[in-house]
Amino acid sequence: MKSIEDKIVTKYFDKLDRRITGWLGEYGLLILRVCLGIIFLWFGILKFFKGLSPAEELVRNTVYFMDPDIFLPILALWE
């Protein structure tokens, strides 16, 4: 049998859980979109500076149809 304190704590955490879940349901998708946009911008900006992007070597080794020095800024703008 639960004590009164346990019931009060459970009721408090249930109420808090509902508020957090409701807030995340309302704003969660927006927050995820903004965070993903920041990540894309960050990795795109890094491609403008030679040697800073972790994907630069991969692009240089795999892009054969265009000069990588020309393709990297185009890829950065696209991202």
N, CA, C and O atoms as a Tinker XYZ file with bonds, in Angstrom:
   316  protein
     1  N      0.842000   -1.178000    0.000000    73     2
     2  CA     0.000000    0.000000    0.000000    64     1     3
     3  C      0.887000    1.241000    0.000000    63     2     4     5
     4  O      1.867000    1.322000    0.740000    81     3
     5  N      0.531000    2.188000   -0.828000    73     3     6
     6  CA     1.319000    3.409000   -0.936000    64     5     7
     7  C      0.997000    4.357000    0.210000    63     6     8     9
     8  O     -0.142000    4.457000    0.667000    81     7
     9  N      2.029000    5.043000    0.654000    73     7    10
    10  CA     1.812000    6.053000    1.688000    64     9    11
    11  C      1.288000    7.329000    1.026000    63    10    12    13
    12  O      1.301000    7.461000   -0.198000    81    11
    13  N      0.839000    8.242000    1.842000    73    11    14
    14  CA     0.311000    9.511000    1.337000    64    13    15
    15  C      1.415000   10.297000    0.632000    63    14    16    17
    16  O      1.166000   10.943000   -0.385000    81    15
    17  N      2.634000   10.244000    1.171000    73    15    18
    18  CA     3.745000   10.956000    0.542000    64    17    19
    19  C      4.030000   10.407000   -0.857000    63    18    20    21
    20  O      4.288000   11.168000   -1.789000    81    19
    21  N      3.983000    9.086000   -0.995000    73    19    22
    22  CA     4.202000    8.466000   -2.309000    64    21    23
    23  C      3.132000    8.905000   -3.305000    63    22    24    25
    24  O      3.431000    9.172000   -4.469000    81    23
    25  N      1.895000    8.978000   -2.846000    73    23    26
    26  CA     0.804000    9.401000   -3.726000    64    25    27
    27  C      0.983000   10.855000   -4.152000    63    26    28    29
    28  O      0.732000   11.201000   -5.307000    81    27
    29  N      1.414000   11.701000   -3.227000    73    27    30
    30  CA     1.626000   13.118000   -3.545000    64    29    31
    31  C      2.763000   13.265000   -4.550000    63    30    32    33
    32  O      2.646000   14.011000   -5.522000    81    31
    33  N      3.859000   12.556000   -4.314000    73    31    34
    34  CA     5.006000   12.621000   -5.226000    64    33    35
    35  C      4.618000   12.079000   -6.601000    63    34    36    37
    36  O      4.966000   12.670000   -7.623000    81    35
    37  N      3.905000   10.968000   -6.625000    73    35    38
    38  CA     3.470000   10.381000   -7.897000    64    37    39
    39  C      2.554000   11.341000   -8.647000    63    38    40    41
    40  O      2.693000   11.516000   -9.858000    81    39
    41  N      1.624000   11.958000   -7.935000    73    39    42
    42  CA     0.713000   12.916000   -8.562000    64    41    43
    43  C      1.487000   14.114000   -9.111000    63    42    44    45
    44  O      1.200000   14.589000  -10.210000    81    43
    45  N      2.467000   14.602000   -8.350000    73    43    46
    46  CA     3.279000   15.737000   -8.800000    64    45    47
    47  C      4.050000   15.381000  -10.071000    63    46    48    49
    48  O      4.054000   16.150000  -11.033000    81    47
    49  N      4.701000   14.220000  -10.076000    73    47    50
    50  CA     5.499000   13.835000  -11.238000    64    49    51
    51  C      4.623000   13.501000  -12.443000    63    50    52    53
    52  O      5.032000   13.735000  -13.581000    81    51
    53  N      3.446000   12.967000  -12.217000    73    51    54
    54  CA     2.524000   12.730000  -13.331000    64    53    55
    55  C      2.107000   14.053000  -13.970000    63    54    56    57
    56  O      2.057000   14.172000  -15.195000    81    55
    57  N      1.809000   15.039000  -13.135000    73    55    58
    58  CA     1.430000   16.359000  -13.643000    64    57    59
    59  C      2.599000   16.998000  -14.394000    63    58    60    61
    60  O      2.408000   17.567000  -15.469000    81    59
    61  N      3.793000   16.907000  -13.840000    73    59    62
    62  CA     4.982000   17.447000  -14.500000    64    61    63
    63  C      5.239000   16.730000  -15.822000    63    62    64    65
    64  O      5.578000   17.362000  -16.823000    81    63
    65  N      5.078000   15.416000  -15.820000    73    63    66
    66  CA     5.278000   14.626000  -17.035000    64    65    67
    67  C      4.292000   15.034000  -18.124000    63    66    68    69
    68  O      4.671000   15.142000  -19.290000    81    67
    69  N      3.054000   15.258000  -17.765000    73    67    70
    70  CA     2.047000   15.686000  -18.747000    64    69    71
    71  C      2.385000   17.058000  -19.321000    63    70    72    73
    72  O      2.215000   17.293000  -20.517000    81    71
    73  N      2.861000   17.957000  -18.476000    73    71    74
    74  CA     3.225000   19.301000  -18.957000    64    73    75
    75  C      4.408000   19.234000  -19.912000    63    74    76    77
    76  O      4.394000   19.872000  -20.964000    81    75
    77  N      5.433000   18.463000  -19.550000    73    75    78
    78  CA     6.615000   18.328000  -20.410000    64    77    79
    79  C      6.236000   17.651000  -21.720000    63    78    80    81
    80  O      6.659000   18.089000  -22.790000    81    79
    81  N      5.446000   16.593000  -21.646000    73    79    82
    82  CA     5.027000   15.878000  -22.848000    64    81    83
    83  C      4.196000   16.778000  -23.756000    63    82    84    85
    84  O      4.365000   16.756000  -24.976000    81    83
    85  N      3.319000   17.552000  -23.182000    73    83    86
    86  CA     2.511000   18.488000  -23.972000    64    85    87
    87  C      3.364000   19.544000  -24.647000    63    86    88    89
    88  O      3.159000   19.866000  -25.818000    81    87
    89  N      4.327000   20.087000  -23.900000    73    87    90
    90  CA     5.215000   21.113000  -24.462000    64    89    91
    91  C      6.054000   20.530000  -25.594000    63    90    92    93
    92  O      6.197000   21.151000  -26.647000    81    91
    93  N      6.606000   19.340000  -25.379000    73    91    94
    94  CA     7.408000   18.704000  -26.429000    64    93    95
    95  C      6.548000   18.337000  -27.634000    63    94    96    97
    96  O      7.009000   18.420000  -28.773000    81    95
    97  N      5.314000   17.935000  -27.395000    73    95    98
    98  CA     4.417000   17.643000  -28.506000    64    97    99
    99  C      4.132000   18.870000  -29.347000    63    98   100   101
   100  O      3.971000   18.778000  -30.564000    81    99
   101  N      4.069000   20.030000  -28.689000    73    99   102
   102  CA     3.779000   21.273000  -29.401000    64   101   103
   103  C      5.011000   21.848000  -30.089000    63   102   104   105
   104  O      4.914000   22.327000  -31.219000    81   103
   105  N      6.162000   21.812000  -29.433000    73   103   106
   106  CA     7.353000   22.481000  -29.958000    64   105   107
   107  C      8.478000   21.543000  -30.386000    63   106   108   109
   108  O      9.476000   22.001000  -30.941000    81   107
   109  N      8.340000   20.244000  -30.142000    73   107   110
   110  CA     9.430000   19.305000  -30.408000    64   109   111
   111  C      9.859000   19.259000  -31.859000    63   110   112   113
   112  O     11.055000   19.271000  -32.150000    81   111
   113  N      8.903000   19.206000  -32.776000    73   111   114
   114  CA     9.236000   19.130000  -34.198000    64   113   115
   115  C      9.944000   20.400000  -34.659000    63   114   116   117
   116  O     10.894000   20.333000  -35.438000    81   115
   117  N      9.491000   21.542000  -34.187000    73   115   118
   118  CA    10.142000   22.804000  -34.537000    64   117   119
   119  C     11.583000   22.830000  -34.033000    63   118   120   121
   120  O     12.489000   23.244000  -34.757000    81   119
   121  N     11.794000   22.394000  -32.809000    73   119   122
   122  CA    13.145000   22.363000  -32.240000    64   121   123
   123  C     14.041000   21.426000  -33.038000    63   122   124   125
   124  O     15.196000   21.757000  -33.306000    81   123
   125  N     13.526000   20.261000  -33.420000    73   123   126
   126  CA    14.309000   19.322000  -34.226000    64   125   127
   127  C     14.675000   19.923000  -35.577000    63   126   128   129
   128  O     15.804000   19.759000  -36.040000    81   127
   129  N     13.737000   20.615000  -36.213000    73   127   130
   130  CA    14.019000   21.247000  -37.508000    64   129   131
   131  C     15.092000   22.316000  -37.385000    63   130   132   133
   132  O     16.001000   22.387000  -38.212000    81   131
   133  N     14.989000   23.141000  -36.362000    73   131   134
   134  CA    15.982000   24.203000  -36.169000    64   133   135
   135  C     17.358000   23.603000  -35.902000    63   134   136   137
   136  O     18.352000   24.066000  -36.462000    81   135
   137  N     17.426000   22.591000  -35.066000    73   135   138
   138  CA    18.714000   21.954000  -34.759000    64   137   139
   139  C     19.328000   21.306000  -35.994000    63   138   140   141
   140  O     20.533000   21.419000  -36.220000    81   139
   141  N     18.518000   20.637000  -36.782000    73   139   142
   142  CA    19.030000   20.026000  -38.011000    64   141   143
   143  C     19.501000   21.097000  -38.987000    63   142   144   145
   144  O     20.515000   20.916000  -39.661000    81   143
   145  N     18.783000   22.201000  -39.070000    73   143   146
   146  CA    19.207000   23.318000  -39.922000    64   145   147
   147  C     20.534000   23.894000  -39.476000    63   146   148   149
   148  O     21.380000   24.214000  -40.311000    81   147
   149  N     20.733000   24.031000  -38.177000    73   147   150
   150  CA    22.008000   24.536000  -37.653000    64   149   151
   151  C     23.140000   23.593000  -38.023000    63   150   152   153
   152  O     24.220000   24.044000  -38.403000    81   151
   153  N     22.908000   22.301000  -37.918000    73   151   154
   154  CA    23.947000   21.319000  -38.263000    64   153   155
   155  C     24.288000   21.400000  -39.745000    63   154   156   157
   156  O     25.464000   21.389000  -40.107000    81   155
   157  N     23.276000   21.480000  -40.607000    73   155   158
   158  CA    23.536000   21.595000  -42.044000    64   157   159
   159  C     24.302000   22.876000  -42.353000    63   158   160   161
   160  O     25.251000   22.858000  -43.136000    81   159
   161  N     23.898000   23.985000  -41.745000    73   159   162
   162  CA    24.618000   25.244000  -41.971000    64   161   163
   163  C     26.063000   25.149000  -41.499000    63   162   164   165
   164  O     26.976000   25.609000  -42.184000    81   163
   165  N     26.268000   24.555000  -40.337000    73   163   166
   166  CA    27.613000   24.446000  -39.790000    64   165   167
   167  C     28.524000   23.649000  -40.723000    63   166   168   169
   168  O     29.629000   24.092000  -41.039000    81   167
   169  N     28.069000   22.487000  -41.159000    73   167   170
   170  CA    28.902000   21.674000  -42.044000    64   169   171
   171  C     29.053000   22.319000  -43.415000    63   170   172   173
   172  O     30.086000   22.147000  -44.064000    81   171
   173  N     28.047000   23.054000  -43.867000    73   171   174
   174  CA    28.172000   23.778000  -45.131000    64   173   175
   175  C     29.186000   24.898000  -45.033000    63   174   176   177
   176  O     29.980000   25.097000  -45.953000    81   175
   177  N     29.172000   25.628000  -43.940000    73   175   178
   178  CA    30.120000   26.735000  -43.752000    64   177   179
   179  C     31.546000   26.213000  -43.674000    63   178   180   181
   180  O     32.466000   26.849000  -44.187000    81   179
   181  N     31.740000   25.072000  -43.042000    73   179   182
   182  CA    33.089000   24.511000  -42.936000    64   181   183
   183  C     33.688000   24.189000  -44.302000    63   182   184   185
   184  O     34.908000   24.227000  -44.463000    81   183
   185  N     32.859000   23.875000  -45.272000    73   183   186
   186  CA    33.370000   23.523000  -46.600000    64   185   187
   187  C     33.957000   24.731000  -47.329000    63   186   188   189
   188  O     34.729000   24.558000  -48.271000    81   187
   189  N     33.611000   25.934000  -46.918000    73   187   190
   190  CA    34.186000   27.129000  -47.535000    64   189   191
   191  C     35.651000   27.328000  -47.139000    63   190   192   193
   192  O     36.398000   28.003000  -47.848000    81   191
   193  N     36.060000   26.750000  -46.025000    73   191   194
   194  CA    37.420000   26.931000  -45.523000    64   193   195
   195  C     38.204000   25.646000  -45.720000    63   194   196   197
   196  O     37.871000   24.603000  -45.157000    81   195
   197  N     39.234000   25.738000  -46.518000    73   195   198
   198  CA    40.013000   24.560000  -46.900000    64   197   199
   199  C     40.633000   23.897000  -45.665000    63   198   200   201
   200  O     41.271000   24.551000  -44.840000    81   199
   201  N     40.429000   22.592000  -45.567000    73   199   202
   202  CA    41.032000   21.809000  -44.495000    64   201   203
   203  C     40.230000   21.711000  -43.211000    63   202   204   205
   204  O     40.627000   20.978000  -42.305000    81   203
   205  N     39.125000   22.415000  -43.099000    73   203   206
   206  CA    38.341000   22.376000  -41.856000    64   205   207
   207  C     37.215000   21.351000  -41.879000    63   206   208   209
   208  O     36.816000   20.843000  -40.831000    81   207
   209  N     36.707000   21.049000  -43.054000    73   207   210
   210  CA    35.573000   20.131000  -43.142000    64   209   211
   211  C     36.035000   18.683000  -43.048000    63   210   212   213
   212  O     36.970000   18.287000  -43.744000    81   211
   213  N     35.390000   17.887000  -42.192000    73   211   214
   214  CA    35.754000   16.469000  -42.117000    64   213   215
   215  C     35.379000   15.705000  -43.384000    63   214   216   217
   216  O     35.895000   14.612000  -43.619000    81   215
   217  N     34.493000   16.262000  -44.198000    73   215   218
   218  CA    34.065000   15.584000  -45.427000    64   217   219
   219  C     34.884000   16.003000  -46.646000    63   218   220   221
   220  O     34.679000   15.476000  -47.739000    81   219
   221  N     35.796000   16.933000  -46.468000    73   219   222
   222  CA    36.550000   17.451000  -47.619000    64   221   223
   223  C     37.358000   16.359000  -48.313000    63   222   224   225
   224  O     37.340000   16.260000  -49.540000    81   223
   225  N     38.051000   15.558000  -47.556000    73   223   226
   226  CA    38.864000   14.495000  -48.152000    64   225   227
   227  C     37.980000   13.486000  -48.885000    63   226   228   229
   228  O     38.333000   13.017000  -49.967000    81   227
   229  N     36.848000   13.159000  -48.302000    73   227   230
   230  CA    35.918000   12.237000  -48.948000    64   229   231
   231  C     35.432000   12.802000  -50.281000    63   230   232   233
   232  O     35.372000   12.081000  -51.277000    81   231
   233  N     35.089000   14.075000  -50.304000    73   231   234
   234  CA    34.627000   14.708000  -51.542000    64   233   235
   235  C     35.745000   14.724000  -52.572000    63   234   236   237
   236  O     35.516000   14.423000  -53.743000    81   235
   237  N     36.943000   15.071000  -52.147000    73   235   238
   238  CA    38.074000   15.131000  -53.085000    64   237   239
   239  C     38.374000   13.756000  -53.687000    63   238   240   241
   240  O     38.770000   13.665000  -54.849000    81   239
   241  N     38.190000   12.703000  -52.918000    73   239   242
   242  CA    38.494000   11.355000  -53.405000    64   241   243
   243  C     37.367000   10.728000  -54.222000    63   242   244   245
   244  O     37.609000    9.779000  -54.968000    81   243
   245  N     36.159000   11.231000  -54.097000    73   243   246
   246  CA    35.035000   10.581000  -54.773000    64   245   247
   247  C     34.439000   11.387000  -55.920000    63   246   248   249
   248  O     33.777000   10.814000  -56.785000    81   247
   249  N     34.652000   12.683000  -55.951000    73   247   250
   250  CA    34.095000   13.498000  -57.038000    64   249   251
   251  C     35.074000   13.476000  -58.200000    63   250   252   253
   252  O     36.179000   14.008000  -58.099000    81   251
   253  N     34.672000   12.867000  -59.288000    73   251   254
   254  CA    35.549000   12.720000  -60.447000    64   253   255
   255  C     35.068000   13.550000  -61.634000    63   254   256   257
   256  O     35.832000   13.777000  -62.573000    81   255
   257  N     33.822000   14.005000  -61.610000    73   255   258
   258  CA    33.244000   14.695000  -62.757000    64   257   259
   259  C     33.506000   16.198000  -62.743000    63   258   260   261
   260  O     33.168000   16.892000  -63.703000    81   259
   261  N     34.107000   16.710000  -61.661000    73   259   262
   262  CA    34.351000   18.142000  -61.544000    64   261   263
   263  C     35.553000   18.357000  -60.642000    63   262   264   265
   264  O     35.841000   17.537000  -59.770000    81   263
   265  N     36.249000   19.455000  -60.853000    73   263   266
   266  CA    37.386000   19.801000  -60.009000    64   265   267
   267  C     36.891000   20.012000  -58.569000    63   266   268   269
   268  O     35.985000   20.816000  -58.346000    81   267
   269  N     37.472000   19.303000  -57.594000    73   267   270
   270  CA    37.002000   19.440000  -56.207000    64   269   271
   271  C     37.108000   20.866000  -55.665000    63   270   272   273
   272  O     36.310000   21.257000  -54.813000    81   271
   273  N     38.075000   21.645000  -56.142000    73   271   274
   274  CA    38.186000   23.034000  -55.675000    64   273   275
   275  C     37.003000   23.877000  -56.136000    63   274   276   277
   276  O     36.670000   24.876000  -55.498000    81   275
   277  N     36.377000   23.494000  -57.216000    73   275   278
   278  CA    35.176000   24.183000  -57.689000    64   277   279
   279  C     33.930000   23.564000  -57.045000    63   278   280   281
   280  O     32.983000   24.269000  -56.695000    81   279
   281  N     33.948000   22.245000  -56.898000    73   279   282
   282  CA    32.772000   21.535000  -56.397000    64   281   283
   283  C     32.509000   21.790000  -54.910000    63   282   284   285
   284  O     31.349000   21.863000  -54.505000    81   283
   285  N     33.543000   21.926000  -54.097000    73   283   286
   286  CA    33.346000   22.111000  -52.648000    64   285   287
   287  C     32.542000   23.370000  -52.315000    63   286   288   289
   288  O     31.615000   23.284000  -51.510000    81   287
   289  N     32.854000   24.543000  -52.899000    73   287   290
   290  CA    32.002000   25.706000  -52.602000    64   289   291
   291  C     30.558000   25.538000  -53.090000    63   290   292   293
   292  O     29.621000   26.020000  -52.453000    81   291
   293  N     30.389000   24.853000  -54.223000    73   291   294
   294  CA    29.028000   24.598000  -54.711000    64   293   295
   295  C     28.283000   23.701000  -53.725000    63   294   296   297
   296  O     27.121000   23.947000  -53.405000    81   295
   297  N     28.958000   22.667000  -53.250000    73   295   298
   298  CA    28.359000   21.772000  -52.260000    64   297   299
   299  C     28.045000   22.521000  -50.965000    63   298   300   301
   300  O     27.014000   22.282000  -50.337000    81   299
   301  N     28.932000   23.420000  -50.574000    73   299   302
   302  CA    28.706000   24.210000  -49.356000    64   301   303
   303  C     27.469000   25.090000  -49.503000    63   302   304   305
   304  O     26.677000   25.210000  -48.568000    81   303
   305  N     27.301000   25.704000  -50.668000    73   303   306
   306  CA    26.111000   26.531000  -50.893000    64   305   307
   307  C     24.841000   25.685000  -50.907000    63   306   308   309
   308  O     23.795000   26.103000  -50.410000    81   307
   309  N     24.948000   24.499000  -51.481000    73   307   310
   310  CA    23.791000   23.624000  -51.570000    64   309   311
   311  C     23.360000   23.160000  -50.181000    63   310   312   313
   312  O     22.167000   23.065000  -49.893000    81   311
   313  N     24.337000   22.872000  -49.327000    73   311   314
   314  CA    24.011000   22.439000  -47.966000    64   313   315
   315  C     23.477000   23.615000  -47.182000    63   314   316
   316  O     23.140000   23.472000  -46.007000    81   315
